[in-house]
Amino acid sequence: MNAAEVFTTLDIELKPDPSRTVVRPFSFGYPAAFARDRLPRAQVVVDRIEALDDTMRARMRDLLLTPMRERHRNVEQVLLRRFDEVRGDIGEGEFDEDERLLIGAYFSQEYAFESAALFNPSIVCVPDAPPSMPGGLRFIMSLRGIGEGHISSITFRTGEWGPGDRLVIDPPSEHGVPPQIERQDDGWVRLVCEDSQEASETVIFPVLPSQRQGIEDLRLVNFTDHDGVRSVIGTYTAFDGKDARQEMLRGVDLRTVEMRPLVGAMTGYKGMALFPRRIDGQFVMLGRQDSENIWLLRSDDMNIWETGEPIMAPKYPWEFVQLGNCGSPTEIDEGWLVFTHGVGMVRGYCIGACLLDKDDPSKVIARTPSPLLFPSAEQRGGYVPNVTYSCGALVNGRRILLPYAIGDEFSAFAVGTVDDVLSVMVPA
């Protein structure tokens, strides 16, 4: 068997859908050069709303809510919560419900979060979720959606993977639902997703200054701590338009999600992914801190990452420019199985794999000299040409389900076996 025969692609693809939208905050102000000696622009807009007569406000309310109710569940609650968020910026005064709804609407926008792309998937099993087919495995998958302004958000899908590599992706809801944002004193936020009736409705969009230009490439892992407590954790890249840094979501499969920045010298970069358990009492991550090699990081605190070391460098032509981990490692009998990405000619991205020592993951046992998945002739176009990329695979026994992105535009799926992947590796 050669490397290109290890995986079999399935006839399932997830394409971007511009009809799926979410209501998210919208803010505005005067340019600094024109703001002096003027009321805040938010206050000016509110004053204009208050100057309307009751008949006009009622008419505007109906024009707003009639179409919005068709696309969004509980839109009144969303707009009233937005009013509460800006209440401190619009001066004193009493407002009736129509005024609060309209003010909330002026400070909101309907955003097509996956209109341009739906890609870079990651996948984990849903703990204790009963499958519908014998031998099946329920999963949750995260995807990066791109909308207007090239701003990235995170959306989700659920599904089931069964015997014979039967794959079922649950149809996504027509609704995109924003989480309730609870800001904490130490700079992190709690996202309450109780308005979502299913995972595909939840959209996690930028809410912190560090994320102004996007939340990118969530890498999920089923993490089990030394006390036996299990949780779904995801690391992602926050991008403000200039700088990138690593942040973390915890409790992705629950109704409440904690979003907090990671700190330390190793966190101002992309691509970090957490191991599914501690090793020698420490938390461990993979990353690509120097944008060339795969690094191993260790820490006594899951939120603080100060030190690391490169463990694997580019060696083969398809990875000469850059080598990085796709998602979190998977523990198998032979060690830690890691899917990798390599960057070669014409900035082409391919997917390979390596095997790390189970007791000391700084030791690379074996790696693939040739890519397992790469852009085919019919897949070289796309939003970003020549890219095949993943943020994590799912292993069930010795079977592998690997969701991956094509051209930074849409997502596809491939299946294979651990034994076949190991068979095409060579000693490191």
N, C-alpha and C positions, 0 to 999 in steps of 0.2 A: 504494500500500500504506500502511495506517496501522499504528501501532506494535503494536496488539493482534494483527495478522496475521503478525508476523515469526516467531513461534515456533509450532510445532505440538507439542502435548502427546502423549506416548506412553501406551499402556495398560499401563504398568508402575508399580507402587508398592511401596515398602518400608515395611512396617508394624512397629511394635514387637512383640516376641515375649517374653512373660514366662517362657517355658520355658527360654530361654537364660540360663545362670548361669555365674558364675566364682567360684572360691575366692580370697578376698582376706583380708588381715590384719584381725584384730579385737583391739582393745586395751581395757582397762578399768582403773579405779582407784577409790579412794575420793574423795568430795568433799573439798576441802581442809580444810573445817571438821572432818572426821571422820578425817583421815589421821594426825594426830599420835599418837605413841606406839603405833603399830600396825605390824605387818608389812605390806609392800606387798601389795596385793590379789592380784597375780599369784602371789606366793609362797604365799599362803593357798590358792589354788585348786590349785597344784601339790602342796602338802602333802596336800590331800584326795585327790588322785589317787594319791599314793604310799601312802596309808593303805588303799587297796583291796587285797583279796587277789588272787592271780594268776588265779583262776577268773573273778572279776568283771571284771578288766581284759580278759581274753580275750573274754568275752561282749560287753563294750562295743566292743572293736575290731571284732568281726564285725558288730554292729549298725550301726557307723559305715561300714565299708568296703563292705558288700554293696550298699546303695543308691547310695553315692557313686561306686563303680566304674562303674555304669551311666551316670552323667551326666558323669563327668570321667575323662579319660585320665591315667594316671600320678598318681593322687591320693595314693598313698603318698609319692612323691617330693615333692609339693607340701607335704604336712603335715610331713614330716621337715625340709624346708628352713625351714618356719615355726618349728619347734622350734629350729633353729640360730639363727634371728634373735632369739629371745627368751631364748636360753640364758644370756646375761649378766644377766638380770633375775630369775632364779629360784634363786639361791644355788648352793652346792656340792652335789655328789652325783653318783652314777652312775645312769644310766637305761638300761633295756633297750629294745628296739625297740618293744614294745607301749606302754611309758610315753612314749616320744618321740612316737609317733603320736598318742596321746591328748592329750598336752600341745599338740602342734601343732594338733589339732582344736579344743581349747578356745580357742586364740588365733587362730582363723580363723572366717570366716563365708562362707556361700554367698549370693551376691548376684546378683539378677536385674537386670543392668546396663541392659537396654533394656525394662523392663516398662512404663514410662509413655510413652516417646517415643523416636523414632529419626529424627533430623532434621539440618538444617544440613550437607548433604553438600559435600565437596570432591573433586576428581578430577584425576588425572594419568595419563599413559601410563606403562606399565611398560617401561623401556628394554630393547631387544633381546629382548623376549618375542615368540616367533613366534605369529602369529594362527592360528586354526583355519579361518578363511574367507578367501578371496582378497580382498585390500584391507582386511582387518579391522585393528583396533587394540586391543591388550590394555591394560587400565587397572586401577588400584587406586583405590578410593574410600574416604574416611574419612567416618564419621557420628558424630554426638553422640548417645549413649544416655543416657537418664535413668531412674534406678531409685528405690528407697526413699530418702526424705529429700531428694528433688530433687537428688541428687548426679549429676554428669555424668561420663561416661567416654567414651573414644574406641574405636570398633570399626571394622572394615574389611569391605569387599566387593571382589570382583574380577569382571571381566567382559570383554566384547568388543563393540566397536561397529564395524559393517561397512557395506558399501554398501547403499543403499536405506534407510539409517537403521535397519537391523536391530540391535537391542540385546539382548544376552544377559547377564543377571546370574547368575553362578554361585551355585547354592544354598549358603547358609551351612552350615557345619559344625554338628552338634549340640553340639559342645564349645566352651566358653569357657575359654581357657588363660591363666593369669596369667604375665607375664614374670618372669624371675629378676631381682632388684633388686640391683645392685652400687653401693653408695654411694661417692662419691669425696670426697677430702679438701677440695676447694674448693667443695663444696655442690651439685654436680650429680650425676646418677646415670646409670648405664649400664643399660639394659634388655636382657636377653638373652632372645630369643624362640625359642630352639632347640627348645622343647617343642611349638611350634605346627607342625602339618603343612601348614597353609595360612593365608593372611592372615586369613580370616574368624574364625579361632579366637583370634587375639590380641586381648586387651582391655587397654587402657592406662587404669588407674584411678588416682585420686589417691594419691601416695606421699610427697609433700613437704608441709610445713606450709602453704606458699603455696597448695596445691591442695585444702585440706581439704574445701571444698564443691564442688569440681569442676574438671575439665579441659574447657574449652569451645571449640567452633568452630575445630577445626584447619583451617588453610588451607595446602594442599599446593602445591608448585611443583617442577618439574624444573629444577634449577639447574645451570648450566654455568659454571665459574670460568674465569678468563683463561688458566689452564694446560691447559684442556680437560677437567679432571676433572668428572664429572657426579655428581650426588647428588640424592636426593629429600629435601626439607627442608619442615618444617611449622612455622608459628607458631601459637600457640594462647593462649587466655586462661586463666590460673590464678586461681582465686577461692577465698579463704579464709573466705568468709562476710561479709566486710566490705570488703576491698580486692581490686582486680583488678590483674594485671600480665601482661606478655607474656613467654612462654617459648618455647623452640624444641626441636623434635625433628629429629634429623638421621639419615638412613639409614632412613627409614620402610619402604622396600621390602626391607631386608636383615634378617638374623637378629639383628643387634645395633643398638640404637638409643640414641643419646645424647640425654639430656634435660637441658637447662640453662636457667637464667633469663637473660633479657636485662637489661642494666643501662643506666642513663642516664636523663636527665630525660624522655625521650619514651616510656618503656616502662611507665609505671604506668597504662596505659589498655587499651582493647579494640581489636580489629580490624586489627592490623598484618599486612601481607602483603608478602612479598619479591618483587622483580622477578627474572626468571629468569636474569639476568646482570648483571655490573657495567656501570655507565655512567660514562665518563670515569675509570675506575679505581676507582670507589667502589661500595659496596653501596648499594642504594636500596630503600626500602619506601614503601608507602602506609599510611595510618592515619586515624583520626578522633579525634585527641587532645583536642579541645575538645568532643566529643560533638555537633558541629553540622556541621563542614566536613570535606572530604577534605584530608588533609595529605600532603606529600611530605617524606621523611626521607632523609638521606644520611649515610654513615659509612665510615670507613676500616677499621673492625673490625665483623665481622658480629654480634658479641655486645654492642656498645656503641653506644647511640643517644642522642645528647645534643641534637641540633638538628633543626629541621624548620620548615616553613612551610605555611600553608593555601593550597591552589591552586584549590579549587572549592567554592562556597557554594550553599546552597539557592536555587533560582530559581523553580521551578514549584510549584503547589499540592500535588502529591503528595509533595513533599520539603521542605515549609516547616519542619517541625520538625527534621529531621536528614537529613544526607546522608553516606553512607559507601561504601567499596569492598566488593564481595562477596568476591572472592579476589584472587589475584595477577594482574597484567596479563599479557596475551598479546601477543607481538610479531607484527605483521602488516606487509604492505608499506606500509600507510598510516601506521603509527605504533604506539602501544600501545593495544590494546583493553582497556577496563576495564568490567566489569559492576559496577553500583552498586546500593545500596539507598536508598530514600527513605522517610521517615516522615511521614505526613500526618494527616488527620482520624481521630479515634477510635483513634489510635496504629496506623494501618494501615501495613504494610510492603509496598512494591512494588519491583520490579526494573527498572532502566534500564541505560544504558550511556553511556560517554563515550570519546573518542579523545584520547590525549596525544601530543605531539610526540616522535618517536623519539630525537632527539638531546638534547632538553631537555624531559623529562617534567613539568616545572613548568608548561609551557604547555598549556592545554586547547584543542584544536582545535575539537571539536564535542561535542555531547551530545544526548541524547534529551529532547525537551520533554514527552513522554508516556511512561508506563511500558510496558515490554514484557510483563511478567508481573505480575499482581495478583490478589488473592483474588476468586474468582468467587462467585456467589450461593450455590453449593453447598459452597464451601470457606471460608466465613467463620467457621465454628466451630473447634473444636479445643482443644488444651491452652491455647494463647494465641490468641484469635480475631484474624482480619484480618491474618495474617502470611504473606507469601510471601518466602522468604529463601534465599540460596545462599552458599556459601563458596568457589565457584570453578567454572569451566567448562573444557571440553576442546575445543580447536580442532584439526581435522585438515584441512589444506589450507584451504578456505574454508567448511568445514562446522563447525557448533557443536553440541556436546552439553552441555546445561545441566541438571545435577541441582539440584533445589530442594526446600525444605521447605514444608509447608503447615500452618499453625496450630501451629507448634512441636510437631508430633505425629508426622508421617510424611513420607516423601520421595517425590517424583515426578520425571519427566524430560521435557524439551522439546528439540526439535531446530530448527535454523534455519541461516541462512547469514550469513557476514560481510557480504556485499554487501547483504542485506536490512536488517541492523542499521544499517549506514552510511547506507542510503538514507533512514531516518527520523530521522537526526540533523540538527540545525541548527547553524550556526556558534556557538561559545561566546561 
